[in-house]
Amino acid sequence: MIEPVASAADPRLGDYAHVGDPAWLRARGLFVAEGRFVLRRLLDVGQFMLQSVLLTPAALRSFGSALDLDAPVYVAELDVLRQVTGFTFHRGCLALAHRPSGEPALERFAGASLLLAIEGVANPDNVGGLFRVAAAFGASGVLLDPASADPFYRKAVRTSMGAVLSLPFERLTPWPRALERFKATGFRILALTPAGGARALDEVAAEAAPGRLIVCVGGEGAGLSEALSRTADQRVRIPISAKVDSLNVTVAAGIALSRLAR
């Protein structure tokens, strides 16, 4: 349903005034898909109910018949979009979609062999990047602690290049004790750390049958908590130059997953 809109005061665009307010969106069970690539991914996945789409005439033309939707598709000039949202967003294209109500984590990941666990990563760009590398290297899903950024935050969805939309995830509580439930089903938990006493990643990756794995990464600076390190079956490090104290969490996760996925 294509609906032209000429004014930022049009009440049909009222919800788009809140796209920069994560609390408002969460309270209404919504998230924002920003940019043409992410919207295409959202449509391709087909698992999320769209509330509406807001885009420029140029963005509309780029989609062709792909936006023949049941949900309203509002079309307005870029200046109108800027007035409504209060910022310049990616490629003149936004969508509001409903968050899913997923099944419990153990059931969702029953057939998984490789998962990524995220602890204390508050930066949404890093969370989005972690989803992107998890998808790239074959992880079946992502587990998050209560403190890490919301994967459905606008920047996280965009940075993930839409991987948040296709990769299952669950926020676990109590953390990290909830990981024990995964250990009981055969998962081995690896804590990624720069600490010298940890086992080298290549040694772990070279094992003939590493089994089901959960790779845990922590926020830059603080790293993984002592509680998670105690929960883990093994601490693993990526050998790096002595001139560098650590790697960006997304880079580290990508290296680890690329080795272990083989």
C-alpha positions in Angstrom: 0.0 0.0 0.0 1.9 3.0 -1.3 0.9 6.2 0.5 2.4 9.6 -0.5 3.1 12.0 2.4 3.8 15.7 1.8 4.2 17.0 5.4 6.2 16.1 8.4 3.1 17.0 10.5 1.1 14.1 8.9 -0.1 11.9 11.8 0.6 8.8 9.8 4.3 9.4 10.4 3.9 9.9 14.2 5.7 6.7 15.2 8.8 7.7 13.1 9.4 10.6 15.5 10.5 8.0 18.0 13.0 5.9 15.9 15.9 7.3 17.9 14.3 6.4 21.3 15.1 2.7 22.1 13.0 2.7 25.3 9.9 3.9 23.3 10.4 1.2 20.7 11.0 -1.6 23.2 7.9 -0.7 25.1 5.9 -1.1 21.9 7.6 -4.3 20.8 9.2 -2.6 17.8 12.6 -2.3 16.1 14.0 -0.2 13.3 15.4 -1.5 10.0 17.5 1.2 8.5 18.9 1.3 4.9 17.9 -0.5 1.7 20.1 -3.5 2.2 18.7 -4.2 5.7 15.1 -3.7 4.5 15.8 -6.2 1.7 17.1 -8.6 4.2 14.1 -8.1 6.5 11.8 -8.8 3.6 13.8 -11.9 2.5 13.8 -13.4 5.9 10.1 -13.1 6.2 9.9 -13.8 9.9 9.0 -10.3 11.1 5.7 -8.5 10.8 6.1 -5.1 9.3 4.3 -2.2 10.9 5.2 0.3 8.1 7.9 1.5 5.8 9.1 5.1 5.3 11.3 6.0 2.3 12.1 8.5 -0.3 10.9 8.3 -3.9 14.4 7.3 -5.0 14.5 4.4 -2.5 11.1 3.3 -3.6 12.2 3.1 -7.2 15.1 0.9 -6.2 12.8 -1.7 -4.7 10.5 -2.1 -7.7 7.7 -4.5 -6.9 9.4 -5.8 -3.7 7.4 -3.3 -1.7 4.0 -4.6 -2.7 3.1 -5.2 1.0 0.1 -5.4 3.2 1.7 -2.8 5.5 1.6 0.9 4.7 4.6 2.2 2.6 4.9 5.9 3.2 6.8 7.9 0.5 8.1 11.4 1.3 10.9 13.7 0.2 14.1 13.5 2.1 13.6 16.8 3.9 10.3 15.5 5.3 12.0 12.4 6.5 14.7 14.4 8.2 12.1 16.7 9.9 10.2 13.7 11.3 13.1 11.6 12.6 15.5 14.4 13.5 18.5 12.8 11.8 19.8 11.8 8.4 19.4 8.0 8.1 21.0 5.5 5.7 19.9 5.6 2.0 16.6 7.3 2.7 14.9 4.1 3.9 13.4 3.1 7.3 11.0 0.4 8.4 9.3 -0.4 11.7 8.9 -4.1 12.5 7.6 -6.1 15.4 10.1 -7.9 17.6 9.6 -11.7 17.7 8.5 -13.7 20.7 11.0 -16.5 20.5 11.1 -20.0 22.1 13.4 -20.7 25.0 17.1 -20.8 24.3 17.7 -24.6 24.8 14.9 -25.5 22.4 16.0 -22.9 19.9 19.6 -24.1 19.8 18.9 -27.8 20.2 20.7 -28.7 16.9 23.5 -26.1 17.2 27.2 -27.1 17.2 28.7 -23.6 17.5 27.4 -20.6 19.4 28.8 -17.2 20.2 28.2 -15.8 23.8 28.6 -12.0 24.4 29.2 -10.6 27.9 29.4 -6.9 28.8 29.5 -5.5 25.2 27.6 -2.2 25.5 28.5 -0.7 22.2 25.7 -1.5 19.6 28.2 -1.3 16.7 30.3 -4.0 18.3 27.2 -6.1 19.0 26.2 -5.7 15.3 29.7 -6.6 14.2 29.7 -9.7 16.4 26.4 -10.9 14.8 28.0 -10.3 11.4 31.0 -12.5 12.1 28.9 -15.1 13.8 26.8 -15.5 10.7 29.9 -15.4 8.4 31.6 -18.3 10.1 28.6 -20.6 10.6 27.6 -20.0 14.2 24.0 -21.2 14.8 23.1 -18.4 17.2 24.2 -15.8 19.8 23.7 -15.8 23.6 23.9 -12.4 25.4 24.2 -11.4 29.0 21.7 -8.8 30.5 24.3 -6.0 30.2 25.1 -6.2 26.5 23.5 -3.8 24.0 20.2 -4.7 22.3 20.7 -6.5 19.0 17.6 -4.9 17.7 18.9 -1.4 18.4 18.9 0.5 15.1 22.7 0.8 14.8 23.3 -2.9 15.8 20.9 -4.1 13.1 22.6 -1.9 10.5 26.1 -2.8 11.5 25.2 -6.5 11.4 24.2 -6.1 7.7 20.9 -7.7 8.7 22.5 -10.7 10.4 20.5 -9.9 13.5 17.4 -10.7 11.5 18.4 -14.2 10.4 20.6 -15.4 13.3 18.7 -16.7 16.4 19.7 -15.1 19.7 18.7 -15.2 23.4 19.4 -13.0 26.4 20.1 -15.3 29.3 19.4 -14.9 33.0 20.8 -15.5 35.5 24.2 -14.9 33.9 26.5 -16.7 33.6 24.8 -19.6 35.5 22.3 -20.1 32.7 25.2 -21.4 30.6 25.3 -24.5 32.8 22.1 -25.6 31.1 24.0 -25.7 27.8 26.9 -27.6 29.4 24.4 -30.2 30.5 23.4 -30.8 26.9 27.0 -31.4 25.7 28.3 -27.9 25.0 31.9 -27.1 25.9 32.4 -23.4 26.9 35.5 -21.6 25.7 36.4 -18.2 27.3 38.3 -16.0 24.9 41.0 -14.0 26.8 44.4 -12.3 26.1 45.7 -13.8 29.3 49.0 -15.6 29.0 48.0 -18.7 30.9 45.2 -19.5 28.4 45.5 -22.3 25.8 46.4 -21.2 22.3 43.5 -21.1 19.9 45.2 -23.1 17.2 45.8 -26.0 19.6 42.1 -26.1 20.4 41.1 -25.8 16.8 43.4 -28.7 15.8 41.6 -31.1 18.0 40.1 -33.9 16.0 36.6 -33.6 17.5 36.1 -30.4 19.5 32.3 -31.2 19.8 29.7 -28.6 20.5 31.2 -25.2 21.4 30.2 -21.9 22.9 32.8 -19.2 22.3 32.5 -16.4 24.9 33.8 -12.9 24.3 33.7 -9.9 26.6 33.7 -6.1 26.4 36.9 -4.4 25.6 38.9 -3.3 28.6 37.1 -5.3 31.3 37.1 -8.6 29.3 35.2 -11.6 30.6 34.1 -11.7 34.2 35.6 -14.0 36.8 32.3 -15.7 37.1 32.2 -16.6 33.4 35.8 -17.6 33.4 35.0 -20.1 36.2 32.0 -21.4 34.3 34.1 -22.0 31.2 35.6 -25.4 30.5 38.7 -23.8 29.0 40.3 -20.3 28.6 41.6 -19.7 25.0 43.8 -17.0 23.7 44.8 -15.7 20.2 48.6 -15.2 20.2 49.4 -11.6 19.1 52.4 -9.3 19.2 53.7 -8.2 22.6 53.4 -4.7 21.3 49.6 -5.0 21.3 47.6 -5.7 24.5 44.4 -7.0 22.9 42.2 -7.1 19.8 38.9 -5.4 19.1 36.2 -7.8 20.3 34.7 -8.2 16.8 38.1 -9.0 15.3 38.9 -11.5 18.0 35.5 -13.2 17.7 36.0 -13.4 13.9 39.4 -15.0 14.2 38.2 -17.5 16.8 35.1 -18.5 15.0 37.0 -18.9 11.7 39.4 -21.3 13.3 36.8 -23.3 15.2 34.3 -23.5 12.4 36.6 -25.7 10.4 
